[in-house]
Every structure is written in structure tokens, then in C-alpha cells.
Amino acid sequence: YTRILSMLNKNVDNSIEVDNEIMRYNELDSKELELIKEIYEFKNTALDAANNLNPALIANYVYNLAKLFNSYYQEVPILKAENKKTIRFRLKLSENVALVIKTALGILGIDVPERM
């Protein structure tokens, strides 16, 4: 979470505007597809955890999401992508990952630090 915030703050310095420009499926990296699918599963995971009174489902989910993002961050250039459209998309994707991480940890009663 703090790594993503740091990256987003670096973007503020570079003033690359994040918008909702659409990326085509064939333009997405396989790691991006994995992250999008994982983000999409958050609602179902949270509902399953609530229905089964099993917070471990959320803990496992957020751990897996963090691992996926770390792999993505290591392998895919975000701020140094080939064009501004791709940078904007990757920043928005990262921002959404951060929001889900913060929300999931909040459900578990864990506050996330804004910086290390």
C-alpha cells in the first residue's frame, strides 16, 4: 500500500494526469489482467467472509493481491511505460489496488500507514 502511494506521489511531481481512458484488451499485460481479475473478486470474497464468519478469507485475499501487485511492480514498468496512455492506465490500476488493500485491511481492523 505504501509503495503504491509513494509511486502515486511521484506522479504528482511529474503531473501525469490519471484519467479513465480505455485500454484495449490486447494492450494489457498478462499481469494487469491478473490484477484486474483479483480486484473484481474482492466483493465476492468479502461477502463469503461475512456469510461464513471467516475473516481469514479476506486476509488470504489481501495477501494474494499484495503478492500479485509486487510481482507486477517488479516486472512491468509503470511510470516508465512506453506512452502516457499506458502510464495513466497503470497508475489508475495501481490506485485501485491500493484502495482494495486499504479497504480489505480496514475490514480486518488494520490501519495502513500512509508512508514508511
N, C-alpha and C positions, 0 to 999 in steps of 0.2 A: 504494500500500500504506500509506504513512504517513498519507495523507489519511483513509483508512478507519479506521485505528487511532485517529486523533485524534477522529473522529466517534464511534467506539465509546466512547472515554474520556469524551467529553462526556455520553454517555448514562449512564455510571456516576454522574455528578453528578446527573442527573435521575432516576435509578433507574427507568427504564422497563424492566421485565423482558422479556427476549427469551425467547420460548418457541416451541413448534412448532405453534402454532395454524394451522389450514389456511385459506389464502386460496382463493377460488373463481377459476376461470379467467377469468370475466367481470369480476372485480375487479382483475385485473392490468393494469398499464400496458404498452403495447407495448414500452417499453424494458426492463421487467422480464422480459418473455418472451424478448427477445433475449439478456439476460444469462443467464437460466436455460438456454437452448439452448447458449450458448457454454460455460458451466460443464460442461454434460453432455458436450461434445465433448472435454474435456481428456484423459480416459482414452484415447480413440481417437488423439488427436494424439500423446500420449506413446508409445503403442505403435508408431505409424507411425514416429516419430522413432527409436525404438530399433531397430526392424526394418530400417530403411533407413540406420542410422548417420548420421542427418541432424538434428543439434541445431537447425538453423535453423528447422525446423518448430515447435519449442517456442518459440523466440524470436519468430517471427511470431505464434504463437498468443497469447502473453502480451502482446505489443504490442497486438494487436487487442482482447483482453479489457480492457486498461487504457484504451484509447480508448473502448470501449463504456461502461465504468463512468464515465469522465469525462463523457461525454455524458449519461448517466443522472443523475449527481450534479448537473449544471448545470440539467437540465430538470425533474427530479422532486423535490418536497420529501420529505426523508427524516425528519428529526427534527421537522418542522413539518407532517406529514401530517394529514389530517382526523380521524383517530381512532387510538387506541392499538393496535388490531389491525394497522392498516396500518403504523404506525411499527415495531412489533415485527417484522413481516414484512420490511420494508425494511432494518432493522438486521441481521436474520439473513441476508438475501440479500447485503448488503454484507460481512458477516463471511465468508461463503462465497467471495465474490470475492477477498477478502484472502488467504484460505487457499490458493486456487488460484494466485494470483500468487506468494505466498511459495514454494509447492511447485515451481512451474514454474521460477522463478529459481534455486531451490536445485538443481534438476536440472542447470541450466546452470553451477552453481558460483558463483552470485552471491548474496551475503548481502544481505538487505534491511534498511535502517535502521529502527529502531523509532520514531524521531522525527527531525524535521528540525531 
